[in-house]
């Protein structure tokens, strides 16, 4: 079991490797441009945010190396009754890295989200985060509890080192995280390795169509941004903060026949979030890390339930 989980972390960390234009500082107002009939895009130092629909606000945050397109399957439905803010990290999806060429990417994303919420007067929106986006969501809830109404965390842990071994520490993982960061960043400017991206996608998604999309996203991400963001993800431990996060958390986690199986997944995720005071656990079977691609109907139903709750 541990061997499998280590392999999964290596894949996840690599994907923590797999969405956009400038503003000089967090204190400045966001620059916005209309991109289509109802959509508006705000450009910030660490992220861009595309906004569509009307109603109560929902913020969608993708994971490592993933563009906002990861949420394409749910945005049209959400936009019929919600104002949807779809985040993309600068440097992913083929975009200019902007401020993300410097350390502090995750903290920068949190700062941009705080600016978005306060300047747009969103109150306490619902926030949905996948993978690294889930960790960022928890970081926001810790740093700015007044910004968060409720959280939906999709296949993310308060500390990813738990997949390596129970009780793993940042100090123990940091040398490996640094080596992975440096190796990944060294790929910048070199030809894309389709075989490597396809192998990564095969571990992160089950369906052929899902794998194709994940591999394409990995190829388009800036390796320098992915490397640093992965390093920060691997060395961020929110376990001590979980008991203080008052916002209700719904955790969506996948399982499948290859692994993790349902018993393994149940144990891993329930232990990781054991100290959070307001938890709802929702498992989705026959799915891998990109659960929204592998099981779109089940994921949409879980998202709808979360927003109604």
C-alpha positions as CSV (number, residue, x, y, z in Angstrom):
1,X,0.0,0.0,0.0
2,X,2.7,2.5,1.0
3,X,4.6,1.7,-2.2
4,X,1.5,2.5,-4.3
5,X,0.9,5.7,-2.3
6,X,4.5,6.8,-2.8
7,X,4.1,6.3,-6.5
8,X,1.0,8.3,-6.5
9,X,2.7,11.1,-4.6
10,X,5.5,11.2,-7.2
11,X,2.8,11.4,-9.9
12,X,0.8,14.0,-7.9
13,X,3.9,16.0,-7.2
14,X,4.8,15.9,-10.9
15,X,1.3,17.1,-11.6
16,X,1.6,19.6,-8.8
17,X,3.8,20.4,-11.9
18,X,1.0,20.0,-14.6
19,X,-4.1,29.6,-15.1
20,X,-2.6,34.9,-16.3
21,X,-1.6,38.7,-16.8
22,X,-0.3,41.8,-14.9
23,X,-1.1,44.2,-12.1
24,X,1.8,45.8,-10.3
25,X,0.7,45.1,-6.7
26,X,-2.0,43.6,-4.6
27,X,-3.1,47.0,-3.3
28,X,-4.0,48.2,-6.8
29,X,-7.4,47.7,-8.3
30,X,-7.7,44.7,-10.6
31,X,-7.6,45.4,-14.3
32,X,-10.6,43.8,-16.1
33,X,-11.5,43.2,-19.7
34,X,-14.6,41.9,-21.3
35,X,-13.8,38.7,-23.2
36,X,-17.3,37.6,-24.4
37,X,-20.9,38.4,-24.0
38,X,-21.1,38.1,-20.2
39,X,-17.6,37.1,-19.2
40,X,-15.0,39.4,-17.7
41,X,-11.4,38.7,-17.0
42,X,-9.4,40.2,-14.1
43,X,-5.6,40.2,-14.4
44,X,-3.5,40.0,-11.3
45,X,0.1,39.4,-10.3
46,X,-0.3,35.6,-9.6
47,X,-3.6,34.7,-11.1
48,X,-6.2,35.7,-13.6
49,X,-9.9,35.3,-12.9
50,X,-12.6,34.9,-15.5
51,X,-16.1,35.8,-14.3
52,X,-19.4,34.6,-15.7
53,X,-23.0,34.2,-14.6
54,X,-25.2,35.9,-12.0
55,X,-26.1,35.0,-8.5
56,X,-24.3,34.0,-5.3
57,X,-20.5,33.9,-5.8
58,X,-18.5,30.7,-6.3
59,X,-14.7,30.7,-6.8
60,X,-13.1,27.7,-8.7
61,X,-9.3,27.1,-8.2
62,X,-7.5,24.5,-10.4
63,X,-4.5,22.4,-9.3
64,X,-0.9,22.3,-10.2
65,X,-0.2,22.9,-13.9
66,X,-3.9,22.9,-14.7
67,X,-5.6,25.7,-16.5
68,X,-9.1,27.0,-15.8
69,X,-10.4,24.5,-18.4
70,X,-10.4,21.8,-15.8
71,X,-13.7,23.4,-14.6
72,X,-15.2,23.6,-18.1
73,X,-17.7,20.8,-17.4
74,X,-19.3,22.6,-14.5
75,X,-19.1,26.3,-15.3
76,X,-22.1,26.5,-17.7
77,X,-24.5,24.9,-15.1
78,X,-23.1,26.9,-12.2
79,X,-23.4,30.2,-14.2
80,X,-27.2,29.8,-14.4
81,X,-27.6,30.5,-10.7
82,X,-24.2,31.7,-9.5
83,X,-21.6,34.4,-10.2
84,X,-18.7,32.1,-11.1
85,X,-15.0,33.2,-10.6
86,X,-12.7,30.8,-12.5
87,X,-9.1,31.1,-11.5
88,X,-6.0,30.4,-13.6
89,X,-2.5,30.5,-12.2
90,X,-0.1,32.7,-14.2
91,X,2.3,30.4,-16.1
92,X,-0.2,27.6,-16.5
93,X,-2.2,27.1,-19.7
94,X,0.6,28.7,-21.8
95,X,0.2,32.1,-20.1
96,X,2.9,34.6,-19.0
97,X,4.2,33.7,-15.5
98,X,4.4,37.3,-14.4
99,X,5.0,37.4,-10.6
100,X,5.2,33.6,-10.4
101,X,8.8,33.4,-11.5
102,X,9.7,34.3,-7.9
103,X,9.2,32.2,-4.8
104,X,6.1,32.8,-2.8
105,X,3.6,31.6,-5.5
106,X,1.1,30.0,-3.1
107,X,1.1,33.0,-0.7
108,X,0.8,35.3,-3.8
109,X,-2.3,33.4,-5.0
110,X,-3.8,33.7,-1.5
111,X,-3.1,37.4,-1.5
112,X,-4.7,37.8,-5.0
113,X,-7.8,35.9,-3.9
114,X,-8.1,38.1,-0.8
115,X,-7.9,41.2,-3.1
116,X,-10.5,39.7,-5.4
117,X,-12.9,38.9,-2.6
118,X,-12.5,42.3,-0.8
119,X,-12.5,44.5,-3.9
120,X,-15.4,42.7,-5.5
121,X,-17.3,42.7,-2.2
122,X,-18.1,39.0,-2.4
123,X,-18.7,38.6,1.3
124,X,-18.1,35.0,2.2
125,X,-18.2,33.0,-1.1
126,X,-18.1,29.3,-1.6
127,X,-14.7,28.2,-2.7
128,X,-13.8,25.0,-4.7
129,X,-10.2,23.9,-5.0
130,X,-8.7,20.9,-6.7
131,X,-5.3,19.5,-5.7
132,X,-2.9,22.4,-5.1
133,X,-6.0,24.6,-5.5
134,X,-7.5,22.8,-2.5
135,X,-4.4,23.5,-0.4
136,X,-4.6,27.2,-1.5
137,X,-8.2,27.2,-0.4
138,X,-7.3,26.0,3.1
139,X,-4.5,28.6,3.2
140,X,-7.0,31.3,2.4
141,X,-9.4,30.0,5.1
142,X,-6.5,30.1,7.6
143,X,-5.1,33.5,6.7
144,X,-8.5,35.3,6.0
145,X,-11.4,33.4,7.6
146,X,-13.6,36.4,6.9
147,X,-13.2,35.6,3.1
148,X,-14.6,32.1,3.2
149,X,-18.2,30.9,3.5
150,X,-17.6,27.2,2.8
151,X,-14.9,25.1,1.2
152,X,-15.1,22.2,-1.3
153,X,-11.7,20.5,-1.4
154,X,-11.2,18.1,-4.3
155,X,-8.5,15.4,-3.7
156,X,-6.2,17.4,-1.6
157,X,-4.5,17.0,1.8
158,X,-3.5,19.5,4.5
159,X,0.0,18.0,4.0
160,X,0.8,15.9,1.0
161,X,3.8,14.4,2.8
162,X,1.2,12.1,4.5
163,X,1.2,10.1,1.3
164,X,4.8,9.3,1.7
165,X,4.5,8.1,5.3
166,X,2.2,8.8,8.2
167,X,3.6,11.5,10.4
168,X,6.1,12.7,7.7
169,X,7.5,16.2,8.4
170,X,8.4,19.1,6.1
171,X,12.0,18.8,7.3
172,X,12.1,15.1,6.2
173,X,10.6,15.8,2.8
174,X,12.3,19.1,2.0
175,X,15.5,17.6,0.4
176,X,13.5,15.4,-2.0
177,X,11.1,18.3,-2.7
178,X,14.1,20.6,-3.6
179,X,15.6,17.9,-5.9
180,X,12.3,17.5,-7.6
181,X,11.9,21.2,-8.0
182,X,15.3,21.7,-9.5
183,X,14.9,18.7,-11.9
184,X,11.6,20.0,-13.1
185,X,12.7,23.5,-13.6
186,X,15.6,22.3,-15.7
187,X,13.1,21.1,-18.3
188,X,12.2,24.7,-19.1
189,X,13.1,25.6,-22.7
190,X,13.7,22.0,-23.7
191,X,11.5,20.0,-26.1
192,X,8.3,18.6,-24.6
193,X,8.5,14.9,-23.7
194,X,5.1,13.5,-24.8
195,X,5.8,10.1,-23.4
196,X,6.5,11.5,-20.0
197,X,3.3,13.6,-20.0
198,X,1.3,10.7,-21.1
199,X,2.7,8.5,-18.4
200,X,1.9,11.2,-15.8
201,X,-1.6,11.5,-17.2
202,X,-2.2,7.8,-17.0
203,X,-1.6,7.9,-13.2
204,X,-3.8,11.0,-12.7
205,X,-6.9,10.1,-14.7
206,X,-8.6,6.9,-15.8
207,X,-10.5,7.6,-19.0
208,X,-8.6,8.0,-22.2
209,X,-10.1,11.4,-23.0
210,X,-9.3,12.6,-19.5
211,X,-5.7,11.5,-19.9
212,X,-5.4,13.3,-23.2
213,X,-6.5,16.5,-21.7
214,X,-4.2,16.2,-18.6
215,X,-1.2,15.4,-20.8
216,X,-1.9,18.5,-23.0
217,X,-2.2,20.7,-19.9
218,X,1.1,19.4,-18.6
219,X,2.8,20.2,-21.9
220,X,1.6,23.8,-21.8
221,X,2.6,24.7,-18.2
222,X,5.7,26.7,-17.6
223,X,8.1,24.3,-16.0
224,X,9.6,27.0,-13.8
225,X,6.3,27.9,-12.3
226,X,5.2,24.3,-11.9
227,X,8.5,23.4,-10.2
228,X,8.4,26.2,-7.6
229,X,4.6,25.7,-7.0
230,X,5.2,22.0,-6.5
231,X,8.0,22.7,-4.1
232,X,5.8,25.1,-2.1
233,X,3.0,22.6,-2.0
234,X,5.3,19.8,-0.8
235,X,6.7,22.0,2.0
236,X,3.4,23.5,3.2
237,X,1.9,21.7,6.3
238,X,-1.5,22.9,7.4
239,X,-2.2,20.0,9.8
240,X,-1.7,22.2,12.9
241,X,-4.2,24.7,11.5
242,X,-7.1,22.4,10.6
243,X,-8.8,22.5,14.0
244,X,-9.0,26.3,13.7
245,X,-10.7,26.4,10.3
246,X,-14.3,27.2,11.1
247,X,-15.7,27.2,7.6
248,X,-17.5,24.0,6.7
249,X,-15.4,21.7,4.5
250,X,-16.7,19.2,2.0
251,X,-14.0,16.8,0.8
252,X,-14.3,15.1,-2.5
253,X,-12.0,12.1,-2.9
254,X,-11.7,9.4,-5.6
255,X,-11.0,5.7,-5.4
256,X,-10.8,2.9,-8.0
257,X,-9.9,-0.8,-8.4
258,X,-6.2,-0.1,-9.1
259,X,-5.8,2.1,-6.1
260,X,-6.3,3.7,-3.9
261,X,-9.2,1.3,-3.2
262,X,-12.1,2.6,-1.2
263,X,-10.9,1.3,2.2
264,X,-7.5,2.8,1.7
265,X,-8.9,6.2,0.5
266,X,-11.4,6.3,3.3
267,X,-8.7,5.8,5.9
268,X,-6.2,8.3,4.4
269,X,-8.6,11.2,3.9
270,X,-10.6,10.8,7.1
271,X,-7.4,10.7,9.1
272,X,-6.0,13.8,7.3
273,X,-9.0,15.9,8.1
274,X,-9.8,14.3,11.5
275,X,-9.3,17.6,13.5
276,X,-11.3,19.9,11.2
277,X,-14.5,20.8,13.1
278,X,-17.0,20.8,10.2
279,X,-16.4,18.0,7.7
280,X,-18.5,16.3,5.1
281,X,-16.8,13.4,3.2
282,X,-17.9,12.5,-0.3
283,X,-16.2,9.6,-2.1
284,X,-16.5,9.1,-5.9
285,X,-15.6,5.7,-7.3
286,X,-14.1,4.6,-10.6
287,X,-12.1,7.9,-10.7
288,X,-8.6,9.1,-10.2
289,X,-7.1,12.5,-9.2
290,X,-8.9,14.4,-12.0
291,X,-12.3,13.2,-10.7
292,X,-14.2,15.9,-12.4
293,X,-13.0,14.5,-15.8
294,X,-13.4,10.8,-15.0
295,X,-16.8,11.1,-13.4
296,X,-18.4,14.4,-14.5
297,X,-22.0,13.5,-13.6
298,X,-21.1,12.4,-10.1
299,X,-18.9,15.4,-9.6
300,X,-21.6,17.8,-10.8
301,X,-24.0,16.2,-8.4
302,X,-21.6,16.5,-5.5
303,X,-20.9,20.1,-6.4
304,X,-24.6,20.9,-6.5
305,X,-25.2,19.3,-3.1
306,X,-22.3,21.3,-1.7
307,X,-23.7,24.6,-2.9
308,X,-27.2,23.8,-1.6
309,X,-25.9,22.7,1.8
